[in-house]
């Protein structure tokens, strides 16, 4: 597996400036539109045990 990772790493090419700028502009355009689903491990979906472990209040104490 290590050899495969090395091979993949050697083939990696960074984004060119034009493509990187396009992605940054697109992210600025769609931020805050709430078009995308929250990642399931976000604190909103975390069970109370995980929330408390990471310093967040339980769901019952969150405003709806």
HUDAJO-V763511 format. One record per run of one state. SS is the DSSP state (alpha for helix, beta for strand, coil for the rest). FROM is the first residue (numbers start at 1). TO is the last residue. Records with the same first field share a line. If there is no record, write none. Layout:
# HUDAJO-V763511
SS: FROM-TO, FROM-TO
This chain:
# HUDAJO-V763511
coil: 1-1, 12-16, 31-47, 54-58, 62-64
alpha: 2-11, 17-30, 48-53, 59-61
